[in-house]
């Protein structure tokens, strides 16, 4: 198989962690779009948001997405908003297999608090309304995420994902 695999979902859904593991299992290259943006821009995501705004960030994010060529044997951990802007989901679907890691908002809050990474420019981890913020963003993005080729709910591991991909695409 040479098809790219794009992992989509909310921040803290496990895209980067699972992506690295999947890439290792398959012998694919792993790309974390957020890390690539930070490298090319020379700034952390939160700094880009603060200095240039969300619209600028989304354009840069989309440019990086579109550098990924079809059948490049890549596992791509997208940023949470990638499918939702500038026809991102359409590009993903035409250039590989899309997998939505569907982790519910209450679990996302727990994961964010455990990781203590306050690099989420759209969320204030100290807010008493964090669950409401995440739930609203989750609900806004769901219509894009649900277009994925495969949806995996809750926690998973690379072997399960590979099994689901094999099962799903053996039928097509």
For each residue, the residues with C-beta under 8 A, 3 or more apart:
1: 26
2: 71 72 73
3: 71 73 96 97
4: 68 70 71 72 73 74 75 76 95 96 97
5: 22 28 74 75 76 96 97 99 165
6: 76 78 92 95 96 97 98 99
7: 15 18 19 22 75 76 77 78 99 101
8: 15 78 80 82 83 89 92 98 99 100 101 144 145 148
9: 13 14 15 80 100 101 102 103 145
10: 13 80 103 105 108 134 137 138 141
11: 79 80 108 112 120 122 123
12: 103 108 111 112 115
13: 9 10 80 101 102 103 108
14: 9 17 18 101 103 155 156
15: 7 8 9 18 19 77 78 101
16: 19 20 32 34 77
17: 14 20 21
18: 7 14 15 21 22 77 101 156 157 158 161
19: 7 15 16 22 23 30 31 32 75 76 77
20: 16 17 23 24 30 75
21: 17 18 24 25 157 158
22: 5 7 18 19 25 26 28 30 75 158 161 162
23: 19 20 26 27 28 29 30 74 75
24: 20 21 27 30 158
25: 21 22 158 159 162
26: 1 22 23 73 75 162
27: 23 24 73
28: 5 22 23 73 74 75
29: 23 72 73 74 75
30: 19 20 22 23 24 74 75 77
31: 19 36 68 74 75 76 77
32: 16 19 35 36 77
33: 36 37 61 64 65 76 77 78 79 82
34: 16 37 38 45 77 79
35: 32 38 39
36: 31 32 33 39 40 64
37: 33 34 40 41 45 48 57 60 61 64 79
38: 34 35 41 42 43 44 45
39: 35 36 42
40: 36 37 60 64
41: 37 38 48 60
42: 38 39
43: 38 47 48 51
44: 38 47 48 119
45: 34 37 38 48 49 57 79 119 121
46: 49 50 118 119 120 121
47: 43 44 50 51
48: 37 41 43 44 45 51 52 56 57 60
49: 45 46 52 53 54 57 121 122
50: 46 47 121
51: 43 47 48
52: 48 49 56 57
53: 49 56 57
54: 49 57 58 121 122
55: 58 59
56: 48 52 53 59 60
57: 37 45 48 49 52 53 54 60 61
58: 54 55 61 62 81 85 86
59: 55 56 62 63 86
60: 37 40 41 48 56 57 63 64
61: 33 37 57 58 64 65 79 81 82 85 88
62: 58 59 65 66 82 85 86 88
63: 59 60 66 67
64: 33 36 37 40 60 61 67 68
65: 33 61 62 68 76 78 82 88 91 92
66: 62 63 91
67: 63 64
68: 4 31 64 65 72 74 76 95 96
69: 72 95
70: 4 94 95 96
71: 2 3 4
72: 2 4 29 68 69
73: 2 3 4 26 27 28 29
74: 4 5 23 28 29 30 31 68 96
75: 4 5 7 19 20 22 23 26 28 29 30 31
76: 4 5 6 7 19 31 33 65 68 96
77: 7 15 16 18 19 30 31 32 33 34
78: 6 7 8 15 33 65 82 83 88 92
79: 11 33 34 37 45 61 82
80: 8 9 10 11 13 137 141
81: 58 61 84 85 88 141
82: 8 33 61 62 65 78 79 85 88 92
83: 8 78 88 89 92 98 141 144 145 147
84: 81 88 89 140 141 144
85: 58 61 62 81 82 88
86: 58 59 62
87: 90 91
88: 61 62 65 78 81 82 83 84 85 91 92 144
89: 8 83 84 92 93 98 144 147
90: 87 93 94
91: 65 66 87 88 94 95
92: 6 8 65 78 82 83 88 89 95 96 98
93: 89 90 96 98 147 149
94: 70 90 91
95: 4 6 68 69 70 91 92
96: 3 4 5 6 68 70 74 76 92 93
97: 3 4 5 6 149 150 165 169
98: 6 8 83 89 92 93 147 148 149 150
99: 5 6 7 8 148 149 150 151 152 161 165
100: 8 9 145 146 148 150 151 152
101: 7 8 9 13 14 15 18 152 156
102: 9 13 145 151 152 153 154
103: 9 10 12 13 14 107 108 111 153 154 155
104: 107 108 138 154
105: 10 108 109 131 134 135 138
106: 109 110 131
107: 103 104 110 111 154
108: 10 11 12 13 103 104 105 111 112 134 138
109: 105 106 112 113 130 131 134
110: 106 107 113 114
111: 12 103 107 108 114 115
112: 11 12 108 109 115 117 120 123 125 130 134
113: 109 110 116 125
114: 110 111
115: 12 111 112
116: 113 125
117: 112 120
118: 46 125 126
119: 44 45 46
120: 11 46 112 117 123 125
121: 45 46 49 50 54
122: 11 49 54 133 137
123: 11 112 120 127 130 133 134 137
124: 127 130 133
125: 112 113 116 118 120 130
126: 118 130
127: 123 124 130 133
128:
129: 132 133
130: 109 112 123 124 125 126 127 133 134
131: 105 106 109 134 135
132: 129 135 136
133: 122 123 124 127 129 130 136 137
134: 10 105 108 109 112 123 130 131 137 138
135: 105 131 132 138 139
136: 132 133 139 140
137: 10 80 122 123 133 134 140 141
138: 10 104 105 108 134 135 141 142
139: 135 136 142
140: 84 136 137
141: 10 80 81 83 84 137 138 144 145
142: 138 139 145 146
143: 146 147
144: 8 83 84 88 89 141 147
145: 8 9 83 100 102 141 142 148 151
146: 100 142 143 151
147: 83 89 93 98 143 144
148: 8 98 99 100 145 151
149: 93 97 98 99 168
150: 97 98 99 100 164 165 168
151: 99 100 102 145 146 148
152: 99 100 101 102 156 160 161 164
153: 102 103
154: 102 103 104 107
155: 14 103
156: 14 18 101 152 160 161
157: 18 21 160 161
158: 18 21 22 24 25 161 162
159: 25 162 163
160: 152 156 157 163 164
161: 18 22 99 152 156 157 158 164 165
162: 22 25 26 158 159 165 166
163: 159 160 166 167
164: 150 152 160 161 167 168
165: 5 97 99 150 161 162 168 169
166: 162 163 169 170
167: 163 164 170 171
168: 149 150 164 165 171 172
169: 97 165 166 172
170: 166 167
171: 167 168
172: 168 169
